[in-house]
Amino acid sequence: MAGPFAHLADDLESIRQKNLYRSRRVIQSSQGVHVQIDGRTLVNFCSNDYLGLAQHPAVVKAFKNAVDEYGVGSGSAHLICGHSVIHHALEEELAAFTGRDRALLFSTGYMANLGVMTALLDRSDAVFEDRLNHASLLDGGLSSGAKFKRYAHADVDSLAVHLQQATGNKLVVTDGVFSMDGDFAPLDDLSRIAKQENAWLMVDDAHGLGVIGEQGGGLLEYYGLSQADVPILMGTLGKGFGTFGAFVAGSETLIETLIQKARTYIYTTALPTAVAAATRASLQLVIQEAWRRSKLNALTQRFKCGAGQLGLTLMPSSSAIQPIRVGGSHTAVALSNALFDAGFLVSAIRPPTVPQGSARLRITFSALHDEQHVDQLLDALGKIMHD
Ligand code: PMP
C-alpha cells in the first residue's frame, strides 16, 4: 500500500513535463539595476521596484535609524501591542496621500486582499472579479463564501449583466494596473456601473500607486476618481514604494470594520516598525521626486518604440510592465534562458499565473535604468526573437 501523499512525486514530475516547474534563482547581490546570479552580473528587468527606491539612501537610513531605536520585531499584532507611533504616522500619511479618510496597514498585499473580502462579504453577498485579477483577489473572493463571478477581462458590459442578476451586497473587485498584462482597468466605467447597480468597487492598485499619475496617485489619479467612486483602495508597499507591506484606504467605517473583522489583520504580527519608518521616507520621495515617474515613462516609451521597429508584438500596456506574449511555456522559458545567457534577467510567466497558451516574457522597467540598458535589451531581443 502506498503511503500518504504518494502522488506528490508524480505531481512534481507532471509539472516538470508541462514546462511549468518553478525554480528560484539565488540572487547573490543587493537588488538593483544589476544583480549577481551564479557569479554573473545581469541587468535586471523583472523587479517591481519601479521607482528605484528599495536601495535609496534616505530609505535605508530611515530603516537603520528605526532599527536602532525600536529594534527589529514589532512584538505582536497591531491590536495587542504591535502598533507603534511610526505605524500610526504612516497610516495618516497614506490616508493624506490617497485623499481618503483613513488607511490601515497590513503585513502583505495578499493578506490585505484576503482580509478585506472575508471581512465584508458572506454567503448572502456576491463578488464580481475581472478574469485576470491577481491570485490574492481571487483567493479573497473565494474564501469569503460570497457568490463568486468572474467577468471577461475589462468587459464592463459582461459585468453589468452579472450585477443585474445578483442579490445581497455586491462588491466589484479589480486590479488597477494588471500585474501580468500591464494594462489599465477601465475604472471610470467600472465605477459608473458599480454605482448604477448599487455595488461597491474595490481596486487593488499594487502596480499603479506611486508610479502612475503626475503625483503618483495611481490609476485613481489617472481617471480623476475619489473615495466616493472607489470606496476601497488597496496599495502595496513592496513595489513602487520599494519597501514591504500593504495598506487599505477608505472611509472611517470601512477601516473600523477591518480592524474589528479582518482576520488577516487581527491574527498576525504587525510589520516591523523599521519597515514603516522606511516607507515614510519612501513616501516622501514618491511625492517629491516626480522625475522618477517621468523617467520611467520615457524609458517605457523608448522600449515600445524600439520593439515596434524590431517588429515585436507587445501587449496593449502603457505602464512599466511590458510583456511579450509568446504562447507556449517552453518557448517562454527558452527565451528567458537565452536572455539570461546574454546578460539580462527577464522572467518567463507561465500558467497558472496567466491563462493557458498565453505564456510571456514579463519585462519591467525601473527609474534606475538608463537608455543604454533599454537599447541593449532591445538589441538582445532582436537577436533572440528572430533566431
Ligand atoms: N496584488 C497585486 C496586483 C500584486 O501584483 C501583488 C504582488 N505580486 C499583490 C497583490 C500581493 O502583494 P504582496 O506582495 O505585498 O503580498
Residues whose N, C-alpha, C, O or C-beta is under 5 A from the ligand:
A	BS01	PMP	T108 G109 Y110 H134 S136 D175 S179 D204 A206 T236 G238 G245 A246
